[in-house]
Amino acid sequence: MANDPYETLGVAKNATQKEIQSHYRKLAKKLHPDLNPGDKSAEDRFKAVSAAYALLGDEEKRARFDKGEIDGSGAEQAPRNYYRDYAASPGDDTRYQSTSGFSDFGEADDILSSFFSRQGRSQTRARGRDLHFSMEVDFLEAVNGAKKQITLPDGATLDLQIPPGTREGQALRLRGKGEPGFGGGPAGDALIEIHVRSHPIFTRDDDDIRIEVPVSLREAILGGKLIVPTISGNVTLALPANSSTGKTLRLKGKGVAKRGGGSGDQYITVKVMLPETPDANLTAFAASWPAGEAQNPRRNWGG
């Protein structure tokens, strides 16, 4: 079938919605104009893939396409009327006979009249199709918010506001930025699915931020002030003396902005690090330290 969205996305007709979405994401990332500057072939394929997903990614539109009610571009299919639909019942022996010579042509006119009147009614006013896109953003752009720009398949650009606290997979809607409507109908929307890149230091736990902070043996034993990064900048943290690896400290309100107001917290987990190069004095101290020899941090393991 020409313009078959299943073939365009490379999925079977019985594919699940999740499989369709997965194939679209892979193709969109590969073919996006920003990643293929000047490649007209990739741009054309990106347009076709986006249009195919706009149809198959919508379960209602997909069902209508499968039934033949709309074509691969989303346009209404003309109702299929056949001569036999207007013939007499199967039990009537004269169902294909006529005593009026060319009167059957009059019946055909009625069929065509019905066809065009139905087609006209179905296309008088229709909402434009939604357009679906994906965009990768940095971790800090997602949690703090940012202004971005997305390139459409036709080369046009849209300004996009990433709201603070945006999550992985969240879809942002730009109303009226989809395809134009038909017959004066409203335009569709542009839906941008956000994918958040990982961060080398921060991890997100709902609205909280977690971070592992390496400290020296001296800092762990004596405690002191530490400069700790947060998603809004560096802060000074008081590390208690005698802090072991795994000890967790909280910075209240230094997490991700919540939709209803306020923010989550940031949790700092201590990780004690020995010197990269063995120190003779430290080695000698540990060997002659009676309390250290008597300490058994695994005493609760049993055995």
Secondary structure as GFF3:
##gff-version 3
##sequence-region A 1 303
A	DSSP	alpha_helix	5	9	.	.	.	ID=ss1
A	DSSP	alpha_helix	17	31	.	.	.	ID=ss2
A	DSSP	three_ten_helix	33	35	.	.	.	ID=ss3
A	DSSP	alpha_helix	40	56	.	.	.	ID=ss4
A	DSSP	alpha_helix	59	66	.	.	.	ID=ss5
A	DSSP	three_ten_helix	83	86	.	.	.	ID=ss6
A	DSSP	alpha_helix	103	122	.	.	.	ID=ss7
A	DSSP	beta_strand	131	137	.	.	.	ID=ss8
A	DSSP	alpha_helix	139	144	.	.	.	ID=ss9
A	DSSP	beta_strand	146	151	.	.	.	ID=ss10
A	DSSP	beta_strand	157	162	.	.	.	ID=ss11
A	DSSP	beta_strand	171	174	.	.	.	ID=ss12
A	DSSP	beta_strand	190	196	.	.	.	ID=ss13
A	DSSP	beta_strand	203	205	.	.	.	ID=ss14
A	DSSP	beta_strand	208	216	.	.	.	ID=ss15
A	DSSP	alpha_helix	217	222	.	.	.	ID=ss16
A	DSSP	beta_strand	224	230	.	.	.	ID=ss17
A	DSSP	beta_strand	233	239	.	.	.	ID=ss18
A	DSSP	beta_strand	248	251	.	.	.	ID=ss19
A	DSSP	beta_strand	266	273	.	.	.	ID=ss20
A	DSSP	alpha_helix	280	287	.	.	.	ID=ss21
A	DSSP	alpha_helix	290	294	.	.	.	ID=ss22
A	DSSP	three_ten_helix	299	301	.	.	.	ID=ss23
###
